Amino acid sequence: MGLIQTPGVDLTQIVENARQSVTGKSAQEALLAFANLYGDANAEELRRRALQRMRLHSLQSLFAGTVLSRDGRVIAKHPAMSLGGELTEDDETAIRAEMIRDYGILVSIMVQGGIWPALEVLLLEHRLCEGDFVEVSRPSPLVPKERAGLFGKALFAGYERDFVTALHLLVPQIEHMVRVHLKEAGAQTTNLDKDGIQSENGMNTLMELPEVDRVFGKNLTFELKSLFCDAFGPNLRNELAHGLLDEAECRSPYAIYAWWRALRLTFKPWWHAAHNNSARDKSDEGG
């Protein structure tokens, strides 16, 4: 069989654009540009493209797939696509696996082409402290008020490029954030065993609750599942909880993107709150 090669992706211009977007700005404006390097993932578009490709290249979709862990264990399987017109539950599993594969490619490009180069410029031009990130976390409607300090510590660690610390702090707080907001929405986040002992459900179970899409929206729900609790993806929550992440994997594109995604979720509400207050102050002075 012959070797088939495709040209690589040239990220030179993407890298340069990312660096320029944060260069020569104040710390606040540079962080805003950094948080806005990319928009949210579009779950519907990822699904549409995955389904279109699977139907176009139907031969590839006729085969089931298996996901192996680093030590060779089978950790996930997806069935082959059916040939009928109506999508089955097995078809949806296969589509989800393909969506997460595509998402992983996008994450890698975003981190290597934008997030990492821009972060290097931020570190070169600004010296932020942990307290700055704690204050950024406070106005976020997603961050539970009593956890702003821990979120701030995680965000600061990532800013310092200590993603080992950032991930170990951030992942449990993301799970707590999900639990708090689902509980506030009236979801049942605990289970009761036969002895009457009530236990909190883990993130895998929480993300399957029917209230999830309503609370977090389809796009954020897809990202939370894909990053933290789906074996077709990096499964960061479970890998970290069971001690399966080594140091290199804590610095993977997935880990760096998870940190950036958390920063985006927290910084934008802070920016809007700060500038709304500034506008009111100017209005009061004018009055």
Backbone as numpy.savetxt, mean C-alpha at the origin, in Angstrom:
# Nx Ny Nz CAx CAy CAz Cx Cy Cz
14.94 -24.97 -27.76 14.10 -23.77 -27.76 14.98 -22.53 -27.76
14.59 -21.53 -28.52 15.37 -20.31 -28.61 15.08 -19.36 -27.45
16.02 -18.49 -27.18 15.88 -17.49 -26.13 15.17 -16.26 -26.70
14.10 -15.83 -26.03 13.35 -14.64 -26.45 13.63 -13.53 -25.45
14.13 -12.41 -25.94 14.44 -11.28 -25.07 13.62 -10.07 -25.48
13.21 -9.30 -24.48 12.50 -8.04 -24.73 13.34 -6.91 -24.16
13.27 -5.73 -24.75 14.06 -4.61 -24.22 13.61 -4.23 -22.82
14.55 -3.77 -21.99 14.22 -3.33 -20.64 13.47 -2.01 -20.64
12.98 -1.64 -19.47 12.25 -0.38 -19.32 13.24 0.71 -18.93
13.31 1.76 -19.72 14.21 2.88 -19.44 13.52 3.84 -18.48
14.04 3.93 -17.26 13.43 4.78 -16.23 14.15 6.12 -16.09
15.08 6.41 -16.98 15.91 7.61 -16.83 15.08 8.88 -16.71
14.14 9.08 -17.61 13.33 10.30 -17.59 12.39 10.32 -16.40
11.87 9.16 -16.03 10.98 9.07 -14.86 11.74 9.46 -13.60
12.96 8.97 -13.47 13.80 9.29 -12.32 14.08 10.79 -12.26
14.45 11.36 -13.40 14.76 12.79 -13.45 13.53 13.63 -13.09
12.37 13.26 -13.60 11.14 13.99 -13.29 10.82 13.93 -11.80
11.02 12.77 -11.19 10.75 12.61 -9.76 11.68 13.49 -8.94
12.95 13.52 -9.31 13.90 14.36 -8.58 13.56 15.84 -8.71
13.22 16.25 -9.93 12.90 17.65 -10.16 11.64 18.09 -9.43
10.71 17.15 -9.23 9.44 17.51 -8.59 9.60 17.92 -7.13
10.69 17.48 -6.47 10.88 17.83 -5.06 12.09 18.74 -4.84
12.80 19.08 -5.89 14.03 19.87 -5.76 13.73 21.35 -5.58
14.50 21.99 -4.67 14.44 23.43 -4.52 13.16 23.96 -3.89
12.44 23.14 -3.14 11.19 23.56 -2.51 11.34 23.58 -1.00
10.40 24.26 -0.34 10.37 24.19 1.11 10.07 22.76 1.53
10.31 22.46 2.81 10.09 21.09 3.28 8.64 20.66 3.08
7.70 21.56 3.39 6.29 21.21 3.25 5.91 20.97 1.79
6.36 21.86 0.92 6.01 21.71 -0.50 6.70 20.50 -1.11
7.92 20.21 -0.66 8.62 19.04 -1.17 7.92 17.75 -0.72
7.46 17.71 0.53 6.73 16.54 1.00 5.39 16.38 0.27
4.74 17.50 -0.03 3.49 17.43 -0.79 3.75 16.85 -2.18
4.80 17.32 -2.84 5.14 16.80 -4.16 5.51 15.31 -4.07
6.21 14.96 -3.01 6.60 13.56 -2.81 5.38 12.67 -2.61
4.43 13.15 -1.80 3.20 12.39 -1.55 2.34 12.27 -2.80
2.50 13.23 -3.72 1.68 13.26 -4.94 2.43 12.73 -6.17
3.55 12.06 -5.95 4.29 11.50 -7.09 3.39 10.60 -7.93
2.54 9.85 -7.26 1.62 8.94 -7.94 0.25 9.02 -7.28
-0.77 8.71 -8.05 -2.12 8.65 -7.52 -2.39 7.29 -6.89
-3.62 7.10 -6.47 -4.01 5.82 -5.89 -4.14 4.77 -6.99
-3.95 3.53 -6.63 -4.16 2.44 -7.58 -5.62 2.42 -8.01
-5.86 2.11 -9.27 -7.21 2.04 -9.81 -7.60 0.57 -9.96
-8.33 0.05 -8.98 -8.65 -1.37 -8.95 -9.47 -1.79 -10.16
-10.41 -0.95 -10.55 -11.26 -1.30 -11.70 -10.45 -1.39 -12.99
-9.50 -0.46 -13.15 -8.67 -0.47 -14.36 -7.73 -1.67 -14.35
-7.17 -2.00 -13.20 -6.32 -3.19 -13.10 -7.11 -4.45 -13.44
-8.33 -4.51 -12.96 -9.17 -5.67 -13.26 -9.51 -5.73 -14.76
-9.87 -4.60 -15.34 -10.23 -4.57 -16.75 -9.07 -5.04 -17.62
-7.87 -4.53 -17.32 -6.71 -4.91 -18.13 -6.34 -6.37 -17.94
-6.42 -6.84 -16.70 -6.09 -8.25 -16.44 -7.06 -9.17 -17.17
-8.35 -8.87 -17.09 -9.36 -9.70 -17.73 -9.22 -9.65 -19.26
-8.94 -8.47 -19.79 -8.76 -8.32 -21.23 -7.58 -9.15 -21.71
-6.48 -9.11 -20.98 -5.29 -9.87 -21.39 -5.53 -11.37 -21.26
-6.23 -11.79 -20.21 -6.49 -13.21 -20.01 -7.39 -13.77 -21.10
-8.30 -12.96 -21.58 -9.18 -13.40 -22.66 -8.48 -13.37 -24.02
-7.59 -12.39 -24.17 -6.86 -12.26 -25.43 -5.86 -13.39 -25.59
-5.18 -13.73 -24.48 -4.20 -14.82 -24.48 -4.78 -15.99 -23.69
-5.83 -16.56 -24.21 -6.60 -17.56 -23.47 -5.82 -18.84 -23.19
-4.84 -19.16 -24.02 -4.07 -20.39 -23.81 -3.35 -20.34 -22.47
-2.76 -19.17 -22.17 -2.04 -19.01 -20.90 -2.99 -19.15 -19.72
-4.23 -18.67 -19.89 -5.19 -18.68 -18.80 -5.81 -20.05 -18.57
-5.55 -21.00 -19.47 -6.12 -22.34 -19.33 -5.40 -23.17 -18.27
-4.25 -22.66 -17.78 -3.46 -23.42 -16.83 -3.60 -22.82 -15.43
-3.72 -23.68 -14.46 -3.76 -23.23 -13.07 -2.37 -22.74 -12.66
-2.32 -21.97 -11.58 -1.05 -21.43 -11.11 -0.84 -21.71 -9.63
0.42 -21.78 -9.25 0.80 -22.05 -7.86 1.82 -21.02 -7.40
1.66 -20.53 -6.19 2.62 -19.59 -5.60 3.40 -20.32 -4.53
4.72 -20.25 -4.62 5.60 -20.91 -3.65 6.26 -19.87 -2.75
6.47 -20.25 -1.50 7.23 -19.41 -0.59 8.71 -19.55 -0.89
9.52 -18.76 -0.20 10.97 -18.81 -0.43 11.56 -20.17 -0.07
10.92 -20.88 0.88 11.44 -22.19 1.28 10.73 -23.34 0.56
9.96 -23.00 -0.49 9.38 -24.03 -1.33 7.99 -24.49 -0.96
7.37 -23.92 0.05 6.01 -24.30 0.43 5.00 -23.70 -0.55
3.94 -24.43 -0.82 2.83 -23.90 -1.62 1.98 -23.02 -0.71
1.88 -21.74 -1.04 1.13 -20.82 -0.16 -0.12 -20.26 -0.82
-0.27 -20.47 -2.12 -1.49 -20.02 -2.81 -1.60 -20.73 -4.14
-2.85 -20.93 -4.55 -3.12 -21.51 -5.86 -4.26 -20.75 -6.52
-4.19 -20.63 -7.83 -5.35 -20.11 -8.54 -5.70 -21.07 -9.66
-6.99 -21.31 -9.87 -7.41 -22.26 -10.90 -7.29 -21.66 -12.29
-7.48 -22.50 -13.28 -7.52 -22.02 -14.66 -8.82 -21.27 -14.90
-8.79 -20.37 -15.88 -10.00 -19.65 -16.26 -10.95 -20.60 -16.99
-12.23 -20.47 -16.74 -13.22 -21.26 -17.47 -13.43 -20.67 -18.86
-13.96 -21.45 -19.73 -14.17 -21.00 -21.10 -15.58 -20.45 -21.32
-16.41 -20.52 -20.28 -17.78 -20.03 -20.41 -17.85 -18.52 -20.34
-19.03 -17.96 -20.66 -19.20 -16.51 -20.65 -19.38 -15.94 -19.27
-19.99 -16.71 -18.37 -20.26 -16.24 -17.01 -19.04 -16.49 -16.14
-18.55 -15.45 -15.44 -17.38 -15.61 -14.58 -17.76 -16.34 -13.31
-16.97 -17.35 -12.97 -17.21 -18.14 -11.76 -16.35 -17.61 -10.61
-16.55 -18.19 -9.44 -15.74 -17.82 -8.29 -14.26 -18.16 -8.53
-14.01 -19.30 -9.19 -12.63 -19.66 -9.53 -12.02 -18.66 -10.51
-12.84 -18.19 -11.45 -12.36 -17.17 -12.39 -11.94 -15.91 -11.65
-12.73 -15.51 -10.67 -12.43 -14.30 -9.91 -11.10 -14.45 -9.16
-10.82 -15.65 -8.67 -9.54 -15.89 -7.99 -8.39 -15.74 -8.97
-8.55 -16.29 -10.17 -7.50 -16.17 -11.19 -7.30 -14.72 -11.61
-8.40 -13.98 -11.73 -8.31 -12.56 -12.10 -7.60 -11.78 -11.00
-7.93 -12.06 -9.74 -7.28 -11.36 -8.64 -5.77 -11.61 -8.62
-5.38 -12.85 -8.87 -3.95 -13.17 -8.91 -3.25 -12.38 -10.00
-3.89 -12.24 -11.16 -3.29 -11.49 -12.27 -3.25 -10.00 -11.95
-4.29 -9.48 -11.30 -4.31 -8.07 -10.90 -3.16 -7.75 -9.96
-2.94 -8.64 -9.00 -1.87 -8.41 -8.01 -0.50 -8.52 -8.67
-0.37 -9.41 -9.64 0.90 -9.50 -10.39 1.18 -8.18 -11.11
0.17 -7.65 -11.79 0.33 -6.37 -12.49 0.63 -5.24 -11.51
-0.06 -5.26 -10.39 0.15 -4.25 -9.35 1.59 -4.29 -8.84
2.12 -5.49 -8.68 3.50 -5.62 -8.22 4.50 -5.03 -9.20
4.24 -5.18 -10.49 5.12 -4.58 -11.51 5.06 -3.05 -11.40
3.85 -2.52 -11.23 3.70 -1.06 -11.09 4.41 -0.55 -9.84
4.27 -1.28 -8.75 4.92 -0.88 -7.50 6.43 -0.81 -7.68
7.00 -1.80 -8.33 8.45 -1.82 -8.54 8.90 -0.63 -9.38
8.15 -0.31 -10.43 8.51 0.84 -11.28 8.37 2.15 -10.50
7.30 2.27 -9.72 7.09 3.51 -8.95 8.18 3.73 -7.91
8.60 2.66 -7.25 9.64 2.80 -6.22 10.99 3.11 -6.86
11.38 2.34 -7.86 12.70 2.53 -8.45 12.78 3.78 -9.33
11.66 4.13 -9.96 11.67 5.27 -10.86 11.30 6.59 -10.22
10.60 6.56 -9.08 10.13 7.81 -8.51 10.36 7.97 -7.03
9.86 7.05 -6.24 9.87 7.21 -4.78 11.29 7.24 -4.23
12.12 6.29 -4.62 13.49 6.25 -4.08 14.33 7.44 -4.54
14.36 7.79 -5.83 15.15 8.96 -6.23 14.67 10.26 -5.57
13.35 10.44 -5.44 12.84 11.65 -4.81 13.17 11.69 -3.32
13.15 10.53 -2.67 13.50 10.46 -1.24 14.95 10.86 -1.02
15.83 10.48 -1.93 17.24 10.87 -1.82 17.39 12.39 -1.85
16.60 13.06 -2.70 16.65 14.52 -2.77 16.10 15.13 -1.49
15.01 14.58 -0.97 14.44 15.08 0.28 15.47 15.02 1.41
16.16 13.91 1.51 17.17 13.77 2.56 18.32 14.74 2.37
18.68 15.00 1.14 19.80 15.89 0.85 19.45 17.35 1.17
18.21 17.76 0.92 17.83 19.17 1.03 17.13 19.54 2.34
16.64 18.55 3.09 15.86 18.87 4.29 16.25 17.93 5.43
16.24 18.48 6.63 16.49 17.68 7.82 15.24 17.73 8.70
14.39 16.74 8.53 13.17 16.65 9.31 13.41 15.76 10.53
12.60 15.95 11.57 12.75 15.16 12.79 11.49 14.32 13.02
11.57 13.45 13.99 10.44 12.56 14.28 9.18 13.34 14.62
9.35 14.43 15.38 8.20 15.24 15.77 7.43 15.80 14.59
8.14 16.10 13.50 7.47 16.61 12.30 6.48 15.58 11.76
6.87 14.33 11.76 6.01 13.28 11.22 4.88 12.92 12.18
5.13 13.07 13.47 4.05 12.86 14.44 2.96 13.92 14.23
3.38 15.18 14.04 2.41 16.25 13.80 1.66 16.05 12.50
2.34 15.53 11.49 1.70 15.25 10.21 0.62 14.17 10.38
0.85 13.22 11.29 -0.08 12.11 11.46 -1.35 12.50 12.22
-1.28 13.54 13.03 -2.41 13.87 13.92 -3.71 14.20 13.18
-3.71 15.03 12.13 -4.99 15.41 11.51 -5.58 14.34 10.59
-4.85 13.27 10.32 -5.35 12.28 9.37 -6.59 11.59 9.91
-7.68 11.60 9.16 -8.89 10.91 9.63 -8.72 9.40 9.70
-7.72 8.86 9.02 -7.50 7.42 9.05 -6.68 6.96 10.25
-5.81 7.83 10.77 -4.93 7.45 11.87 -5.67 7.61 13.19
-5.86 6.54 13.97 -6.49 6.68 15.29 -5.70 7.68 16.13
-6.40 8.55 16.85 -5.76 9.68 17.54 -4.65 9.23 18.49
-4.89 8.12 19.21 -3.88 7.68 20.19 -2.69 6.99 19.53
-2.73 6.81 18.20 -1.65 6.14 17.51 -0.82 7.08 16.63
-1.06 8.38 16.71 -0.31 9.33 15.88 1.18 9.25 16.17
1.55 9.02 17.42 2.96 8.92 17.78 3.64 7.74 17.11
2.97 6.59 17.11 3.56 5.40 16.50 3.61 5.52 14.97
2.56 6.10 14.39 2.60 6.35 12.95 3.75 7.29 12.62
3.89 8.36 13.42 4.97 9.32 13.17 6.34 8.67 13.25
6.55 7.80 14.25 7.82 7.09 14.36 8.09 6.24 13.12
7.05 5.55 12.64 7.22 4.70 11.46 7.55 5.54 10.23
6.84 6.65 10.06 7.09 7.51 8.89 8.48 8.12 8.94
8.92 8.52 10.13 10.26 9.09 10.27 11.33 8.05 9.97
11.13 6.82 10.44 12.10 5.76 10.18 12.25 5.53 8.68
11.12 5.54 7.96 11.19 5.38 6.52 11.88 6.54 5.84
11.61 7.75 6.32 12.28 8.95 5.78 13.79 8.83 5.95
14.23 8.23 7.04 15.65 8.00 7.29 16.18 6.76 6.57
15.30 6.13 5.79 15.61 4.93 5.01 15.89 3.71 5.89
15.36 3.74 7.11 15.42 2.57 8.00 14.10 1.82 7.84
13.98 1.07 6.75 12.71 0.43 6.45 12.47 -0.82 7.28
13.50 -1.35 7.90 13.31 -2.46 8.83 12.46 -1.98 10.00
12.87 -0.88 10.61 12.11 -0.31 11.72 10.76 0.20 11.26
10.73 0.88 10.13 9.49 1.46 9.62 8.43 0.38 9.43
8.80 -0.73 8.82 7.83 -1.78 8.53 7.33 -2.45 9.81
8.24 -2.69 10.75 7.83 -3.35 12.00 6.91 -2.46 12.84
7.07 -1.16 12.73 6.15 -0.24 13.42 4.85 -0.06 12.65
4.96 0.04 11.35 3.82 0.44 10.53 2.77 -0.66 10.37
3.21 -1.88 10.11 2.25 -2.94 9.78 1.23 -3.18 10.89
1.64 -3.30 12.17 0.62 -3.47 13.22 -0.32 -2.27 13.34
0.19 -1.07 13.07 -0.66 0.12 13.15 -1.66 0.18 11.99
-1.25 -0.31 10.83 -2.20 -0.40 9.71 -3.33 -1.35 10.07
-2.99 -2.48 10.64 -4.03 -3.44 11.04 -4.96 -2.83 12.09
-4.38 -2.14 13.06 -5.21 -1.49 14.09 -6.11 -0.42 13.47
-5.57 0.33 12.53 -6.35 1.35 11.84 -7.57 0.73 11.14
-7.33 -0.38 10.44 -8.42 -1.07 9.75 -9.48 -1.52 10.76
-9.04 -2.10 11.87 -9.97 -2.61 12.88 -10.80 -1.48 13.48
-10.15 -0.38 13.82 -10.86 0.74 14.45 -11.94 1.29 13.54
-11.62 1.51 12.27 -12.58 2.12 11.36 -13.73 1.16 11.01
-13.43 -0.11 10.94 -14.51 -1.07 10.69 -15.43 -1.16 11.90
-14.85 -1.13 13.09 -15.66 -1.18 14.31 -16.55 0.06 14.41
-16.01 1.22 14.05 -16.80 2.45 14.07 -17.95 2.39 13.06
-17.75 1.62 11.97 -18.79 1.49 10.95 -19.82 0.42 11.30
-19.66 -0.20 12.47 -20.63 -1.19 12.92 -20.30 -2.62 12.55
-19.11 -2.85 12.02 -18.73 -4.21 11.62 -18.38 -5.05 12.85
-18.57 -6.35 12.74 -18.19 -7.27 13.80 -16.73 -7.66 13.60
-15.86 -7.15 14.46 -14.42 -7.36 14.28 -13.83 -8.39 15.24
-14.69 -9.05 16.01 -14.22 -10.05 16.96 -14.95 -11.37 16.71
-14.44 -12.43 17.33 -15.12 -13.72 17.28 -15.25 -14.29 18.69
-16.27 -15.07 18.89 -16.56 -15.64 20.21 -16.45 -17.16 20.12
-15.58 -17.75 20.95 -15.44 -19.20 20.89 -16.45 -19.90 21.79
-16.42 -21.22 21.81 -17.41 -22.00 22.55 -17.34 -21.78 24.06
-16.19 -21.26 24.53 -16.03 -20.99 25.97 -16.40 -19.55 26.33
-16.90 -18.81 25.35 -17.30 -17.43 25.62 -16.16 -16.44 25.62
-15.00 -16.85 25.10 -13.84 -15.96 25.04 -13.87 -15.19 23.72
-13.80 -13.88 23.82 -13.90 -13.01 22.64 -12.50 -12.58 22.20
-12.17 -12.84 20.94 -10.84 -12.51 20.40 -10.97 -11.60 19.20
-9.97 -10.75 19.02 -9.95 -9.87 17.86 -9.59 -10.67 16.61
-10.26 -10.38 15.52 -9.92 -11.02 14.25 -8.68 -10.38 13.65
-7.90 -11.17 12.92 -6.71 -10.67 12.24 -7.07 -9.90 10.99
-6.06 -9.31 10.37 -6.30 -8.45 9.21 -6.88 -9.21 8.03
-6.47 -10.47 7.85 -7.03 -11.27 6.75 -8.54 -11.35 6.86
-9.03 -11.65 8.05 -10.47 -11.77 8.28 -11.15 -10.41 8.17
-10.52 -9.39 8.72 -11.11 -8.05 8.69 -11.32 -7.57 7.26
-10.34 -7.83 6.38 -10.42 -7.32 5.02 -11.44 -8.06 4.17
-12.02 -9.13 4.68 -13.08 -9.85 3.97 -14.47 -9.44 4.44
-14.56 -8.54 5.39 -15.87 -8.11 5.89 -16.59 -7.28 4.82
-17.90 -7.37 4.75 -18.65 -6.66 3.71 -18.57 -5.14 3.82
-18.23 -4.62 5.01 -18.17 -3.18 5.20 -16.89 -2.54 4.67
-15.90 -3.36 4.28 -14.58 -2.84 3.94 -14.63 -1.85 2.78
-15.28 -2.21 1.69 -15.33 -1.32 0.52 -16.00 0.01 0.86
-17.04 -0.05 1.67 -17.75 1.18 2.04 -16.88 2.09 2.91
-16.10 1.50 3.79 -15.29 2.30 4.72 -14.05 2.85 4.03
-13.35 2.05 3.26 -12.06 2.45 2.69 -12.11 2.74 1.19
-13.20 2.40 0.52 -13.25 2.57 -0.93 -12.57 1.40 -1.63
-12.95 1.13 -2.86 -12.43 -0.04 -3.58 -10.94 0.03 -3.83
-10.42 1.23 -4.13 -9.00 1.33 -4.49 -8.09 1.08 -3.29
-8.38 1.76 -2.17 -7.55 1.55 -0.98 -7.72 0.13 -0.45
-8.93 -0.41 -0.52 -9.16 -1.79 -0.09 -8.29 -2.75 -0.89
-8.25 -2.55 -2.20 -7.41 -3.41 -3.04 -5.95 -3.31 -2.64
-5.46 -2.10 -2.38 -4.05 -1.94 -2.02 -3.75 -2.55 -0.66
-4.63 -2.36 0.31 -4.41 -2.93 1.64 -4.35 -4.45 1.57
-5.29 -5.04 0.83 -5.28 -6.50 0.68 -4.03 -6.97 -0.05
-3.71 -6.32 -1.16 -2.60 -6.77 -2.01 -1.26 -6.66 -1.31
-1.08 -5.61 -0.52 0.20 -5.39 0.16 0.34 -6.23 1.41
-0.74 -6.33 2.18 -0.59 -6.82 3.55 -1.15 -8.21 3.81
-2.13 -8.68 3.06 -2.76 -9.94 3.50 -3.29 -10.79 2.36
-2.56 -10.86 1.27 -2.95 -11.75 0.18 -1.71 -12.52 -0.24
-1.82 -13.85 -0.25 -0.65 -14.68 -0.56 -0.22 -14.55 -2.01
-1.06 -13.98 -2.88 -0.64 -13.71 -4.26 0.29 -12.49 -4.32
0.33 -11.70 -3.25 1.19 -10.53 -3.18 2.28 -10.74 -2.13
2.86 -9.65 -1.64 3.95 -9.78 -0.67 3.48 -10.25 0.70
2.17 -10.10 1.01 1.61 -10.63 2.26 2.37 -10.10 3.47
2.64 -8.80 3.47 3.55 -8.22 4.46 3.10 -8.43 5.90
1.81 -8.33 6.14 1.33 -8.47 7.53 1.65 -9.85 8.07
1.29 -10.89 7.31 1.48 -12.25 7.79 2.95 -12.66 7.79
3.67 -12.24 6.77 5.10 -12.56 6.73 5.84 -11.94 7.91
5.49 -10.70 8.24 6.15 -10.04 9.36 5.70 -10.64 10.69
4.40 -10.90 10.83 3.88 -11.43 12.09 4.48 -12.78 12.45
4.81 -13.58 11.44 5.37 -14.91 11.68 6.89 -14.93 11.59
7.50 -13.75 11.51 8.96 -13.69 11.50 9.60 -14.20 10.23
8.88 -14.14 9.11 9.39 -14.69 7.86 10.09 -13.67 6.97
10.04 -12.38 7.35 10.71 -11.35 6.56 12.14 -11.20 7.03
13.08 -11.32 6.10 14.46 -11.03 6.48 14.76 -9.55 6.20
15.98 -9.16 6.49 16.34 -7.74 6.39 16.20 -7.22 4.97
16.61 -8.02 4.00 16.53 -7.58 2.60 15.08 -7.36 2.19
14.18 -8.23 2.62 12.77 -8.11 2.24 12.09 -6.93 2.91
12.63 -6.49 4.04 12.12 -5.27 4.67 12.51 -4.03 3.88
13.42 -4.18 2.93 13.83 -3.07 2.08 13.38 -3.28 0.63
12.45 -4.18 0.42 11.97 -4.48 -0.92 11.13 -3.33 -1.46
10.90 -3.28 -2.78 10.00 -2.27 -3.32 8.62 -2.27 -2.66
8.10 -3.45 -2.32 6.80 -3.52 -1.64 6.85 -2.81 -0.29
7.90 -3.05 0.48 8.02 -2.44 1.80 8.16 -0.92 1.68
8.98 -0.46 0.75 9.18 0.97 0.55 7.88 1.62 0.09
7.17 0.95 -0.81 5.90 1.50 -1.30 4.86 1.56 -0.17
4.81 0.52 0.68 3.86 0.52 1.80 4.12 1.72 2.71
5.41 2.02 2.95 5.73 3.20 3.77 5.28 4.48 3.06
5.59 4.60 1.77 5.18 5.81 1.02 3.67 5.94 1.00
2.96 4.82 0.84 1.49 4.87 0.79 0.93 5.37 2.11
1.54 4.95 3.22 1.11 5.44 4.54 1.39 6.93 4.68
2.54 7.38 4.17 2.86 8.80 4.21 1.85 9.61 3.40
1.49 9.10 2.24 0.50 9.79 1.39 -0.85 9.90 2.11
-1.24 8.83 2.79 -2.52 8.83 3.51 -2.54 9.85 4.65
-1.38 10.08 5.25 -1.34 10.97 6.41 -0.99 12.41 6.04
-0.13 12.61 5.04 0.34 13.96 4.76 -0.72 14.83 4.10
-1.46 14.28 3.18 -2.43 15.10 2.44 -3.50 15.71 3.36
-4.08 14.96 4.31 -5.02 15.61 5.25 -4.36 16.69 6.09
-3.09 16.47 6.49 -2.38 17.50 7.25 -2.22 18.77 6.41
-1.85 18.60 5.16 -1.66 19.76 4.27 -2.95 20.55 4.12
-4.04 19.85 3.87 -5.32 20.54 3.69 -5.76 21.24 4.97
-5.57 20.59 6.13 -5.93 21.20 7.40 -5.09 22.44 7.67
-3.78 22.35 7.43 -2.88 23.47 7.68 -3.23 24.66 6.80
-3.54 24.41 5.53 -3.80 25.52 4.62 -5.20 26.08 4.77
-6.14 25.26 5.22 -7.47 25.79 5.54 -7.41 26.71 6.75
-6.60 26.32 7.76 -6.43 27.17 8.94 -5.74 28.47 8.57
-4.73 28.39 7.68 -4.01 29.60 7.25 -4.95 30.53 6.52
-5.82 29.97 5.67 -6.75 30.82 4.92 -7.74 31.49 5.87
-8.19 30.78 6.90 -9.12 31.38 7.87 -8.45 32.50 8.64
-7.18 32.26 9.03 -6.44 33.30 9.76 -6.32 34.58 8.94
-6.01 34.43 7.65 -5.88 35.61 6.77 -7.22 36.32 6.62
-8.29 35.51 6.56 -9.63 36.09 6.44 -9.98 36.89 7.69
-9.62 36.35 8.86 -9.89 37.04 10.12 -9.11 38.35 10.20
-7.86 38.32 9.74 -7.04 39.54 9.76 -7.63 40.59 8.83
-8.12 40.13 7.66 -8.70 41.06 6.71 -10.00 41.66 7.24
-10.74 40.86 8.05 -11.99 41.36 8.60 -11.76 42.35 9.69
